[in-house]
Amino acid sequence: MTALTIRLPNSVHQKIKELAARDDVSVNQFIASAASEKMASVMTLDYLKSEAGRGIRSDFEHYLNLVPDVPAQIGDKLS
């Protein structure tokens, strides 16, 4: 495990302490979890961008054209 020193505004540090206490975890656990969630989010976006870049527009349009042109069901229509 690696130790890391970070500088936080006092207000952010205080809010982290409050939220960690509310979740019954340590400040370290709270910050590690928050960093892991952010990392997963960024990695997911990278993956989706990579997959989108591999897509073929003509294939997308082919399958989109297979969708029947029917009115929206009750409750599915935008207002």
Secondary structure, DSSP 4 states (H G I P E B T S, - for coil): ---------HHHHHHHHHHHHHTT--HHHHHHHHHHHHHHHHHHHHHHHHHHHT--HHHHHHHHHTS---PPPTTTS--
